[in-house]
Amino acid sequence: MKKNLIRCAALILALASIFTFTAFAADSVKGDIDNDNKVTNTDILLVAGFCVGASNLTDDQQAAADVDLDGAVSNTDIIGIARIVVGLEAEESAAGSSLIVKAVGKTEKTEEPEVIETPEVKEEPVEETKVPAKNYTDEDVYWLSHIIYAEAGGESYKGQIAVGNVVLNRVKSSKFPNTIYGVIFQKSQFTPASSGSIYRTPSQSCINAAIAALEGENVVGGALYFNTVGLNSWAARNATFVTRIGNHNFYK
């Protein structure tokens, strides 16, 4: 019976001591070893001295020094106190609470990093380049390139376009048929149409000249006639001279 009473008393004392330590830990400032209500380099030195055996700490000081709450003062606590000094408090301790149990005075407000807003850049709409509709057919290219080759195959590229211009000017004129084929094969107008040379395969230069003329390139204005330089033709006698290109004179 006596032994049981002794055991109960010892248990009560142990519980009391645990309660006392816990209460202290909750009311003290972790890391404040010299009890001046702030954590400084002096507190780091005191704990460091204790860890290397150069100095002693009271039980209260050891409780304040145990910032990682593992029940012992070690190098880990030195690091923890140093982090408190420079403001790098760890988010959680071993016990799941902040390393600073109680702040001194008022809690300092952590400044939020300034957020620099990047101005919104509005993209300008890009206008689509519209390709003009093709206003001629492959047949137009075929016959125009053939007459250009037959009449001006040996002329310059400009001279080839000029012949194409005359044909197209006639298509637009009320004096002539309104198609390229009709203009070329109109009776007594183009010799290659009656001689058969119109059917010879044109060069690439003449094909290009035909396309250029069909797409609007004009080097002779409104000319409706042409003939070899020096030829006493009807156009030379009756029409207005426009220009000479290579071996051809052009009239309107």
C-alpha positions as CSV (number, residue, x, y, z in Angstrom):
1,M,0.0,0.0,0.0
2,K,2.8,2.4,0.9
3,K,4.6,1.6,-2.4
4,N,1.5,2.4,-4.4
5,L,1.2,5.8,-2.7
6,I,4.8,6.6,-3.5
7,R,4.2,5.7,-7.2
8,C,1.1,7.9,-7.4
9,A,3.0,10.9,-5.9
10,A,5.8,10.4,-8.4
11,L,3.4,10.3,-11.3
12,I,1.6,13.5,-10.0
13,L,5.0,15.3,-9.7
14,A,6.0,14.2,-13.2
15,L,2.7,15.4,-14.7
16,A,3.1,18.7,-12.9
17,S,6.7,19.2,-14.2
18,I,5.5,18.5,-17.8
19,F,2.6,21.0,-17.4
20,T,5.0,23.6,-16.0
21,F,7.5,23.2,-19.0
22,T,4.7,23.3,-21.5
23,A,3.2,26.5,-20.0
24,F,6.6,28.1,-20.1
25,A,7.2,27.1,-23.6
26,A,3.9,28.6,-24.6
27,D,4.5,31.9,-22.9
28,S,8.2,32.4,-23.7
29,V,9.7,33.8,-26.9
30,K,11.6,31.1,-28.6
31,G,15.2,32.0,-29.2
32,D,15.3,34.8,-26.6
33,I,18.0,33.3,-24.4
34,D,19.0,36.5,-22.5
35,N,15.4,37.3,-21.8
36,D,15.5,40.8,-23.3
37,N,12.3,40.3,-25.3
38,K,14.1,40.1,-28.6
39,V,16.1,37.6,-30.6
40,T,19.6,38.8,-31.5
41,N,23.1,37.6,-32.3
42,T,23.8,37.5,-28.6
43,D,21.2,34.7,-28.3
44,I,22.9,32.8,-31.1
45,L,26.3,33.1,-29.3
46,L,24.8,31.9,-26.0
47,V,23.3,28.8,-27.6
48,A,26.5,28.1,-29.6
49,G,28.6,28.3,-26.4
50,F,26.3,25.9,-24.7
51,C,26.4,23.4,-27.6
52,V,30.3,23.4,-27.5
53,G,30.4,23.2,-23.7
54,A,31.9,26.6,-23.2
55,S,29.0,28.0,-21.2
56,N,25.9,26.8,-19.2
57,L,22.2,27.7,-19.7
58,T,19.5,27.6,-17.1
59,D,16.5,25.3,-17.6
60,D,14.4,28.3,-18.7
61,Q,17.1,29.4,-21.2
62,Q,17.4,25.8,-22.6
63,A,13.6,25.8,-23.1
64,A,13.8,29.1,-25.0
65,A,16.8,27.8,-27.0
66,D,14.9,24.6,-28.1
67,V,13.3,26.2,-31.1
68,D,12.8,23.0,-33.0
69,L,10.9,21.5,-29.9
70,D,12.8,18.3,-29.9
71,G,13.6,18.4,-26.2
72,A,17.3,19.1,-26.7
73,V,19.5,22.1,-27.5
74,S,21.6,21.4,-30.6
75,N,23.2,22.9,-33.7
76,T,19.7,22.7,-35.3
77,D,18.5,25.2,-32.7
78,I,21.4,27.6,-33.5
79,I,20.3,27.5,-37.1
80,G,16.7,28.1,-36.1
81,I,17.6,31.1,-34.0
82,A,19.8,32.5,-36.8
83,R,16.8,32.3,-39.1
84,I,14.7,34.2,-36.6
85,V,17.3,36.9,-36.4
86,V,17.5,37.5,-40.2
87,G,13.8,37.1,-40.6
88,L,13.8,33.7,-42.3
89,E,11.4,32.0,-39.9
90,A,10.7,28.4,-40.9
91,E,7.1,27.7,-41.8
92,E,6.8,24.8,-39.4
93,S,8.7,23.4,-36.5
94,A,8.9,19.7,-35.5
95,A,5.8,20.3,-33.4
96,G,4.0,21.8,-36.3
97,S,4.0,25.3,-35.0
98,S,5.9,28.5,-35.8
99,L,9.4,28.7,-34.4
100,I,8.4,32.0,-32.9
101,V,5.8,31.0,-30.2
102,K,5.1,34.6,-29.1
103,A,6.0,37.8,-30.9
104,V,7.4,40.7,-29.0
105,G,5.2,43.8,-29.2
106,K,3.3,43.9,-32.5
107,T,3.8,41.6,-35.4
108,E,5.7,43.1,-38.3
109,K,3.8,43.1,-41.5
110,T,5.6,41.4,-44.3
111,E,5.7,43.6,-47.4
112,E,4.1,42.0,-50.4
113,P,6.4,42.1,-53.5
114,E,5.3,44.9,-55.9
115,V,3.5,43.5,-58.9
116,I,4.4,45.3,-62.1
117,E,1.6,45.1,-64.5
118,T,2.6,44.5,-68.1
119,P,0.5,46.7,-70.4
120,E,-1.6,44.6,-72.7
121,V,-0.4,44.7,-76.3
122,K,-3.2,44.7,-78.7
123,E,-2.5,43.0,-81.9
124,E,-3.5,45.0,-85.0
125,P,-5.6,43.0,-87.4
126,V,-3.6,41.9,-90.4
127,E,-5.4,42.8,-93.6
128,E,-5.5,39.9,-96.0
129,T,-4.0,40.7,-99.4
130,K,-6.7,39.9,-101.8
131,V,-5.5,38.3,-105.1
132,P,-7.4,39.9,-107.9
133,A,-9.7,37.6,-109.7
134,K,-8.3,36.1,-112.9
135,N,-10.3,37.7,-115.7
136,Y,-8.9,35.5,-118.5
137,T,-9.0,31.9,-119.5
138,D,-6.3,29.4,-120.5
139,E,-7.7,29.6,-124.0
140,D,-7.0,33.3,-124.0
141,V,-3.4,32.7,-123.0
142,Y,-3.1,30.0,-125.6
143,W,-4.2,32.1,-128.6
144,L,-2.6,35.3,-127.5
145,S,0.8,33.7,-126.9
146,H,0.6,32.0,-130.3
147,I,-0.1,35.2,-132.2
148,I,2.6,37.0,-130.3
149,Y,5.1,34.3,-131.2
150,A,4.0,34.3,-134.8
151,E,4.2,38.1,-135.2
152,A,7.0,39.1,-132.7
153,G,8.8,35.9,-131.7
154,G,12.1,37.6,-132.5
155,E,11.3,40.9,-130.9
156,S,12.2,42.1,-127.3
157,Y,9.9,41.2,-124.4
158,K,8.5,44.7,-124.6
159,G,7.8,44.3,-128.3
160,Q,6.1,41.0,-127.6
161,I,3.8,42.6,-125.0
162,A,3.1,45.4,-127.5
163,V,1.6,42.9,-130.0
164,G,-0.5,41.4,-127.2
165,N,-1.7,44.9,-126.4
166,V,-2.9,45.6,-129.9
167,V,-4.9,42.3,-129.9
168,L,-6.5,43.1,-126.6
169,N,-7.2,46.8,-127.6
170,R,-9.1,45.4,-130.6
171,V,-11.2,43.1,-128.3
172,K,-12.3,46.2,-126.4
173,S,-13.0,48.2,-129.6
174,S,-16.4,48.2,-131.2
175,K,-14.6,48.1,-134.6
176,F,-13.4,44.5,-134.1
177,P,-14.7,41.1,-132.7
178,N,-15.0,41.0,-128.9
179,T,-12.9,37.8,-128.3
180,I,-9.2,37.1,-128.7
181,Y,-9.8,34.2,-131.1
182,G,-12.3,36.3,-133.1
183,V,-9.7,39.2,-133.5
184,I,-6.9,36.9,-134.5
185,F,-8.9,35.0,-137.1
186,Q,-10.8,38.0,-138.5
187,K,-10.4,37.9,-142.3
188,S,-7.4,39.7,-143.8
189,Q,-6.1,41.0,-140.4
190,F,-3.2,38.7,-139.2
191,T,-1.2,36.8,-141.8
192,P,-0.1,34.0,-139.5
193,A,-3.8,33.1,-139.0
194,S,-4.2,32.4,-142.8
195,S,-0.6,31.0,-143.4
196,G,-0.8,28.5,-140.5
197,S,2.2,29.8,-138.6
198,I,-0.2,30.7,-135.8
199,Y,0.0,27.0,-134.7
200,R,3.7,27.0,-134.0
201,T,4.5,26.3,-130.3
202,P,5.3,29.7,-128.6
203,S,8.4,30.4,-126.5
204,Q,8.1,30.9,-122.8
205,S,8.9,34.6,-123.3
206,C,5.8,34.9,-125.5
207,I,3.7,33.0,-123.0
208,N,4.9,35.4,-120.3
209,A,4.2,38.4,-122.5
210,A,0.7,37.2,-123.2
211,I,0.0,36.8,-119.4
212,A,1.5,40.2,-118.7
213,A,-0.8,41.8,-121.3
214,L,-3.8,40.0,-120.0
215,E,-3.0,41.2,-116.5
216,G,-3.0,44.8,-117.6
217,E,0.6,45.7,-118.6
218,N,0.4,48.1,-121.6
219,V,3.3,49.6,-123.5
220,V,1.5,51.1,-126.5
221,G,-1.6,52.8,-125.1
222,G,-4.6,52.5,-127.3
223,A,-2.8,51.3,-130.5
224,L,-5.0,49.1,-132.7
225,Y,-2.5,48.4,-135.6
226,F,1.1,47.6,-136.1
227,N,3.3,46.8,-139.1
228,T,7.0,46.2,-139.9
229,V,8.9,49.5,-140.0
230,G,9.1,50.9,-143.6
231,L,6.0,49.0,-144.8
232,N,3.6,51.2,-146.7
233,S,0.5,49.7,-145.1
234,W,-3.0,51.0,-144.7
235,A,-2.3,51.9,-141.0
236,A,0.8,53.8,-142.0
237,R,-1.2,55.9,-144.4
238,N,-4.4,56.4,-142.5
239,A,-3.9,55.9,-138.7
240,T,-2.1,58.0,-136.1
241,F,1.5,56.9,-135.3
242,V,1.9,56.0,-131.6
243,T,5.4,54.6,-131.1
244,R,8.1,52.3,-132.5
245,I,9.3,49.3,-130.6
246,G,12.0,47.2,-132.2
247,N,11.0,46.4,-135.8
248,H,7.4,47.4,-135.5
249,N,5.5,50.7,-135.7
250,F,2.3,51.1,-133.8
251,Y,-0.8,53.2,-134.7
252,K,-4.2,54.0,-133.5
